[in-house]
Structure formats: structure tokens, C-alpha cells
Amino acid sequence: MTAARAAQTTLARAVTLSGRGVHGDRESRVTLAPAAPHSGIVFSLGGAELRADWRVVDATQLRTRLSVGAASVSTVEHLLAALSGLGVDNALVLVEGDEVPAMDGSAQAFVAAIDEAGVVDLPAPRALLQVVHAVRVSHGAGWAELAPADSGLSLDVEIAFEGLIGRQRRALTLTPDHFRTELARARSFGFLRDAERLWREGLALGASLDNTVVLDGETVLNPQGLRFADECVRHKMLDVVGDLALAGAPLVGAFRSYRGGHALNMALLEAAAREGALTWREAASVAEAPARHPSP
């Protein structure tokens, strides 16, 4: 297991990925580049900069979209999951287009790009957000919660669908090793019966068997089938990692959800901030971190 870093990190060099967006079906290109300490993850497009922060999320249906003024970038969750899962604190993401490319529907291509670039320490202590009391949000049958923990971030995610997926639950402690082996290769999934409705809503226009696990009743339409028997819950957990990266720093706590999704994840971060459930800490000493933390 990889030891937790006490120093902030960034990429050693820039690396570029390109592909089509799963929702807009347009070509896009992202370059992941090094950034200075305390920068966080920043998306740069068209002269605008969008900090990866829950406060600038403006859409959560089937993806997470950041927006400031006229600038927006959609489907950021898989890239953010890879950066967070591999322990990258600071990066500049240069975007050509309005959506992060889907790649194969998982975070694997982003993991490979980060590995190609390399991750290096910076001369600054890592800031953490410690969960100091429990907070919970719910919508219908779904709910999500954060609770205190002594160290690290534990994840416990359960989903429930009719048909082939049924109920699936998975739990793990987030580390780079666990992210690589347990989550990174899990792909987005969807149901054939929903396709026409989503297209009318301007969503999933670029979805295909190359970037989505497509389910039709009890059948997986992808010729190669599933990568894991419980690939769907693993992907939901991957999405959780990406969404929680929008807290602004690595969380120290225990996350659990049932029938969750992007909207509940964002509602949980908002509730945690509103209810004072998060406190800044430094990784090395677990002492109060410096008060300066940039807002979006």
C-alpha cells in the first residue's frame, strides 16, 4: 500500500489526451500541466479559469459540470477521480472544447496519462479537510453521508437497480493502489431503454459501446462483457471519488451512500460546509493548517 504523502504534489510535466465527449459528442482535448502549491485543480478554457470546487457546479444530471460566467466544462468527474485517487493536489487542466473526453468511459486513460507525466512533491505541507461531525443528505430512497474517521478516506457505496445489476455494494479505503486496481477501469453504464429520452435532453449524444456499458434487460450489449462482476458499483464509487475531489482538499473521513449520484454528492459537500462539518488540517502534524485557502 502506498503511504500517504505529507507534502503537496503536482505533475512532473505536461501530458495531453484527446477524444470525444460522451454527452456533447464533440472533439475535445485536455492538457494536464504542473501547478504551484496551493493552486488546487484549475480548469483553464477560453481565457477563463474554473477551480475544481463544488461551489461552481451547475449541472449534475449524469455528469458533473463546472461553470463560471459564460465558461463551462462538463463531465469532469473521471479526470478528477484519477487526480484525487493518485494523490495529485495541484494541476492546471487546459481544455480545448467544453467537455472532458470520455475515453473508454473509465478513469484508466487519465491514470495512464498521470503515470506518464509523473507525480512530484512540492515544498508545502499538504492540507486536508477533516470531517469533525456526521452530516447526511437524502432524496427519495437515496442518501449520502460523511462521518469522522481517524485517518484517510473510506468509501462504502451501495446501488440498487432492477434487472441484471440488482443490489451491489462495495467498500474500500481510498489509496492510489486501491484506486488503480479496484476503481480506475470501471466504466460508465446506462440502459438502452433510456437512450432516446436522453438524446432528446441533449445528453449521451456520444455514448457508444466504446465508452459505456450498455444494458438491455438482462443482457450486456458490449461484446467483451463486464470488466468486473460488480463493475457498476465500482464505477459509482469512482464517481464519488471525483465528486468529493470538489471539496477543495483531500477528505479525512468515512463516506457512505445508498442509491446516490452526482446531485447527492454535491448536496453532501454543501451541507458539510454549511453545517461546519469540515476543518482544515495539515497532513504531517494533523495540526491546524494555514488559514489561507483560495475560494473559487
C-alpha positions, 0 to 999 in steps of 0.5 A: 500500500502506498503511504500517504504523502505529507507534502503537496504534489503536482505533475512532473510535466505536461501530458495531453489526451484527446477524444470525444465527449460522451454527452456533447459528442464533440472533439475535445482535448485536455492538457494536464500541466504542473501547478504551484502549491496551493493552486488546487485543480484549475480548469483553464478554457477560453481565457477563463479559469474554473477551480475544481470546487463544488461551489461552481457546479451547475449541472449534475444530471449524469455528469458533473459540470463546472461553470463560471460566467459564460465558461463551462466544462462538463463531465469532469468527474473521471479526470478528477477521480484519477487526480484525487485517487493518485494523490495529485493536489495541484494541476492546471487542466487546459481544455480545448472544447467544453467537455472532458473526453470520455475515453473508454468511459473509465478513469484508466486513460487519465491514470495512464496519462498521470503515470506518464507525466509523473507525480512530484512533491512540492515544498508545502505541507499538504492540507486536508479537510477533516470531517469533525461531525456526521452530516447526511443528505437524502432524496427519495430512497437515496442518501449520502453521508460523511462521518469522522474517521481517524485517518484517510478516506473510506468509501462504502457505496451501495446501488440498487437497480432492477434487472441484471445489476440488482443490489451491489455494494462495495467498500474500500479505503481510498489509496492510489493502489486501491484506486488503480486496481479496484476503481480506475477501469470501471466504466460508465453504464446506462440502459438502452431503454433510456437512450432516446429520452436522453438524446432528446435532453441533449445528453449521451449524444456520444455514448457508444459501446466504446465508452459505456456499458450498455444494458438491455434487460438482462443482457450486456450489449458490449461484446467483451462483457463486464470488466468486473462482476460488480463493475457498476458499483465500482464505477459509482464509487469512482464517481464519488471519488471525483465528486468529493475531489470538489471539496477543495482538499483531500477528505479525512473521513468515512463516506457512505451512500445508498442509491446516490449520484452526482446531485447527492454528492454535491448536496453532501459537500454543501451541507458539510460546509454549511453545517461546519462539518469540515476543518482544515488540517495539515497532513504531517502534524494533523495540526491546524493548517494555514488559514489561507485557502483560495475560494473559487 
